[in-house]
């Protein structure tokens, strides 16, 4: 009876061991590949409980099905105008074909080694078609970074999916720098571009200032001319009114008018320092003689 119990326990243990090697669970973040003697025979992408033959007949390999990010080391490239630049880029990728992925690169480390070669090749070819000012410029219309990176991403996407079963979601540039030996010349060029832009703005500002001054001078002359005409008109009207008043006063009493005008003449030219010599028949002398008498 005891021996039978031992046999039962042993059978249960064997069954559990067999069950452990034949049952596997795939969660939502992973993809499983069932291999038979090392060769892929089945890909499991749906999450849940699955079965396989016990080892060593069949084994299971798990791969991350999420979007992954690979950040290779910055690499130096040569532009179309023979300028050296250091590009720091990253790639977002996922496994598109698990079977091909397993056969070609085996794991994530192998995939990243291959992608580093692909990215370097595509970046080198793309940057070799553009001059430096397409990457760095004060003129937004000259910048071609987005266009360049789109071409690089498309090239990486085609090669990676065809050769390694990898889907490249995007390739982006994090940083663009220059080798230490080139920094000073690049800074000098950037400074020269800024100086040319400043000269252009100053020239445009001076031209606009000249136009504004010309318009202001023209407006000033028009205002002065209009004011002079108005002043002459008012002056003429005043002179005419004065002549009318003088005429009316003279016609009212000519002798009194003459008397008043003579007194006004005295006030104009006589003071304590004035010496005048008049003839005996002068009209001015008549009033002085009468006053003296």
HUSULDA-V500377 format. One record per backbone hydrogen bond with DSSP energy under -1.0 kcal/mol. NH is the residue of the N-H (numbers start at 1). CO is the residue of the C=O. If there is no record, write none. Layout:
nh = (NH;NH)
co = (CO;CO)
This chain:
nh = (5;6;7;8;9;10;11;12;13;14;15;16;17;18;19;20;21;23;24;26;30;31;32;33;34;35;36;37;39;41;42;44;48;50;52;57;58;59;61;63;65;68;70;75;77;79;80;82;85;86;87;88;90;91;92;93;94;96;97;101;102;103;104;105;106;107;111;112;113;114;115;116;117;118;119;120;121;122;123;124;125;126;127;128;129;130;134;135;136;142;144;148;149;150;151;152;153;154;155;156;157;158;159;160;161;162;163;164;166;167;169;170;172;174;175;177;182;186;187;188;189;190;191;192;193;194;195;196;197;198;199;200;201;202;203;204;205;206;207;208;209;210;211;212;213;214;215;216;217;218;219;220;221;222;223;224;225;226;227;228;229;230;231;232;233;234;235;236;237;238;239;240;241;242;243;244;245;246;247;248;249;250;251;252;253;257;258;259;260;261;262;263;264;265;266;267;268;269;270;274;282;286;288;289;290;291;292;293)
co = (1;2;3;4;5;6;7;8;9;10;11;12;13;14;15;16;17;19;50;48;27;63;44;61;42;59;39;57;36;34;34;32;26;24;22;54;54;35;33;31;29;93;91;87;85;83;130;79;77;177;75;175;172;70;170;68;167;165;165;97;98;99;100;101;101;105;107;108;109;110;111;112;113;114;115;116;117;118;119;120;121;122;123;124;126;127;131;132;132;139;134;144;145;146;147;148;149;150;151;152;153;154;155;156;157;158;159;160;160;94;92;92;90;88;88;86;179;182;183;184;185;186;187;188;189;190;191;192;193;194;195;196;197;198;199;200;201;202;203;204;205;206;207;208;209;210;211;212;213;214;215;216;217;218;219;220;221;222;223;224;225;226;227;228;229;230;231;232;233;234;235;236;237;238;239;240;241;242;243;244;245;246;247;248;249;253;254;255;256;257;258;259;260;261;262;263;264;265;266;271;279;282;284;285;286;287;288;289)
